Amino acid sequence: MDAVEAYILDLEQPQRSILEYLHQLLISHPEVTCQIRYKIPFYSRKKWVCYTNPRDGGIELAFIQGAELSNEQGLLQARGRKMVTGVVFQSVGEIPEAALLEVIQEALLLDEVAPYNGPKRKKRKR
């Protein structure tokens, strides 16, 4: 059992079922890998694409470069964040798979053409 599987199994229901579903959906894409970072699962291909985080009794699927996604499906919310956008699911049954797959595809395409390079750091004056 790897660290991500252990993390998922450690969650209570319904979070465990939601994260199992999202995890399988994400890793089914070619070259997408998952690792525990900052104590939660992060999914990447070239760079970080998204992460899952327990929130409000559900699971948030958050996209690192979410502000650059079209959000034509209307799923994503910034919640006061500048770059990251996400959606919180309270049950597996409320996940709109077709719309979510469109968002994931767009995020993976963005990762292909403009991978996330991390936060811009200000240079210190000496």
MARFIMI-786454 format. One record per residue (C-alpha): residue in one letter; x, y, z; residue number from 1. Coordinates in Angstrom, 3 decimals, always signed. Layout:
% MARFIMI-786454
DRENFI  residuo        c1        c2        c3  num
DRENFI        A         X         Y         Z  NUM
...
END
This chain:
% MARFIMI-786454
DRENFI  residuo        c1        c2        c3  num
DRENFI        M    +0.000    +0.000    +0.000    1
DRENFI        D    +1.426    +3.387    -0.957    2
DRENFI        A    +1.113    +6.649    +1.000    3
DRENFI        V    -1.843    +7.914    -1.055    4
DRENFI        E    -3.836    +4.707    -0.584    5
DRENFI        A    -3.111    +4.829    +3.155    6
DRENFI        Y    -4.247    +8.460    +3.251    7
DRENFI        I    -7.515    +7.587    +1.511    8
DRENFI        L    -8.215    +4.608    +3.773    9
DRENFI        D    -7.641    +6.785    +6.836   10
DRENFI        L   -10.557    +9.076    +5.920   11
DRENFI        E   -14.097    +8.645    +7.214   12
DRENFI        Q   -17.105    +8.238    +4.914   13
DRENFI        P   -18.257    +9.968    +2.742   14
DRENFI        Q   -14.845   +11.629    +2.240   15
DRENFI        R   -13.179    +8.250    +1.607   16
DRENFI        S   -15.596    +7.329    -1.211   17
DRENFI        I   -15.334   +10.768    -2.809   18
DRENFI        L   -11.539   +10.742    -2.734   19
DRENFI        E   -11.355    +7.162    -4.031   20
DRENFI        Y   -13.536    +8.195    -6.973   21
DRENFI        L   -11.562   +11.374    -7.733   22
DRENFI        H    -8.226    +9.575    -7.310   23
DRENFI        Q    -9.179    +6.886    -9.846   24
DRENFI        L   -10.505    +9.517   -12.242   25
DRENFI        L    -7.273   +11.527   -12.073   26
DRENFI        I    -4.725    +8.715   -12.249   27
DRENFI        S    -6.563    +7.163   -15.212   28
DRENFI        H    -5.025    +9.921   -17.353   29
DRENFI        P    -1.672    +9.061   -18.940   30
DRENFI        E    +1.407   +10.165   -17.030   31
DRENFI        V    -0.569   +11.606   -14.087   32
DRENFI        T    +1.083   +10.736   -10.790   33
DRENFI        C    +0.073   +11.349    -7.205   34
DRENFI        Q    +2.146   +12.052    -4.123   35
DRENFI        I    +1.434   +13.284    -0.636   36
DRENFI        R    +2.626   +16.880    -0.313   37
DRENFI        Y    +1.752   +19.207    +2.552   38
DRENFI        K    -0.120   +16.237    +4.082   39
DRENFI        I    -2.629   +15.941    +1.174   40
DRENFI        P    -2.632   +14.238    -2.282   41
DRENFI        F    -1.188   +16.332    -5.131   42
DRENFI        Y    -1.584   +15.225    -8.755   43
DRENFI        S    +0.979   +16.156   -11.379   44
DRENFI        R    +2.178   +15.426   -14.853   45
DRENFI        K    +4.896   +17.935   -15.759   46
DRENFI        K    +4.200   +20.043   -12.669   47
DRENFI        W    +1.453   +20.165   -10.058   48
DRENFI        V    -1.980   +20.183   -11.705   49
DRENFI        C    -4.382   +19.786    -8.795   50
DRENFI        Y    -4.826   +18.526    -5.267   51
DRENFI        T    -7.580   +17.053    -3.128   52
DRENFI        N    -8.285   +18.343    +0.341   53
DRENFI        P   -10.876   +17.374    +2.982   54
DRENFI        R   -13.141   +20.384    +3.461   55
DRENFI        D   -16.551   +21.049    +4.992   56
DRENFI        G   -17.355   +17.332    +5.376   57
DRENFI        G   -16.560   +16.713    +1.702   58
DRENFI        I   -13.518   +16.785    -0.562   59
DRENFI        E   -12.287   +19.810    -2.504   60
DRENFI        L   -10.662   +19.203    -5.866   61
DRENFI        A    -8.527   +22.302    -6.408   62
DRENFI        F    -6.632   +23.250    -9.555   63
DRENFI        I    -3.277   +24.994    -9.094   64
DRENFI        Q    -3.657   +27.150   -12.229   65
DRENFI        G    -7.419   +27.371   -11.869   66
DRENFI        A    -7.573   +31.098   -12.570   67
DRENFI        E    -6.279   +30.332   -16.070   68
DRENFI        L    -8.972   +27.736   -16.804   69
DRENFI        S   -12.071   +28.726   -18.777   70
DRENFI        N   -14.527   +27.332   -16.187   71
DRENFI        E   -17.185   +27.055   -18.908   72
DRENFI        Q   -18.816   +24.338   -16.798   73
DRENFI        G   -19.281   +26.758   -13.881   74
DRENFI        L   -17.855   +24.276   -11.361   75
DRENFI        L   -14.832   +26.151   -10.051   76
DRENFI        Q   -14.744   +28.800    -7.323   77
DRENFI        A   -11.743   +30.872    -6.236   78
DRENFI        R   -12.867   +31.327    -2.601   79
DRENFI        G   -10.660   +34.407    -2.244   80
DRENFI        R    -7.584   +32.763    -3.798   81
DRENFI        K    -5.705   +34.440    -6.636   82
DRENFI        M    -4.553   +31.406    -8.648   83
DRENFI        V    -6.231   +28.297    -7.244   84
DRENFI        T    -9.857   +27.445    -7.976   85
DRENFI        G   -11.749   +24.384    -6.875   86
DRENFI        V   -14.988   +22.585    -6.283   87
DRENFI        V   -16.180   +20.826    -3.110   88
DRENFI        F   -18.093   +17.565    -3.397   89
DRENFI        Q   -20.187   +16.263    -0.500   90
DRENFI        S   -20.968   +12.876    -2.093   91
DRENFI        V   -19.945   +10.764    -5.082   92
DRENFI        G   -23.460   +11.070    -6.505   93
DRENFI        E   -23.179   +14.834    -6.959   94
DRENFI        I   -19.989   +14.669    -9.062   95
DRENFI        P   -20.809   +15.726   -12.648   96
DRENFI        E   -18.339   +13.348   -14.310   97
DRENFI        A   -18.580   +14.681   -17.879   98
DRENFI        A   -18.141   +18.319   -16.823   99
DRENFI        L   -15.350   +17.408   -14.404  100
DRENFI        L   -13.512   +15.449   -17.084  101
DRENFI        E   -13.617   +18.561   -19.299  102
DRENFI        V   -12.026   +20.637   -16.513  103
DRENFI        I    -9.358   +17.983   -15.888  104
DRENFI        Q    -8.567   +17.757   -19.612  105
DRENFI        E    -8.199   +21.533   -19.829  106
DRENFI        A    -5.956   +21.580   -16.739  107
DRENFI        L    -3.758   +18.837   -18.211  108
DRENFI        L    -3.553   +20.699   -21.515  109
DRENFI        L    -2.528   +23.859   -19.648  110
DRENFI        D    +0.119   +21.826   -17.811  111
DRENFI        E    +1.396   +20.643   -21.181  112
DRENFI        V    +1.752   +24.119   -22.696  113
DRENFI        A    +2.392   +26.272   -19.604  114
DRENFI        P    +3.353   +24.190   -16.558  115
DRENFI        Y    +3.070   +25.813   -13.138  116
DRENFI        N    +6.472   +27.050   -11.973  117
DRENFI        G    +5.598   +27.841    -8.387  118
DRENFI        P    +4.938   +31.143    -6.677  119
DRENFI        K    +6.826   +34.203    -7.796  120
DRENFI        R    +9.171   +35.236    -5.058  121
DRENFI        K   +10.198   +38.830    -4.531  122
DRENFI        K   +13.887   +39.449    -4.570  123
DRENFI        R   +15.257   +40.813    -1.369  124
DRENFI        K   +17.113   +44.078    -1.442  125
DRENFI        R   +20.454   +43.993    +0.272  126
END
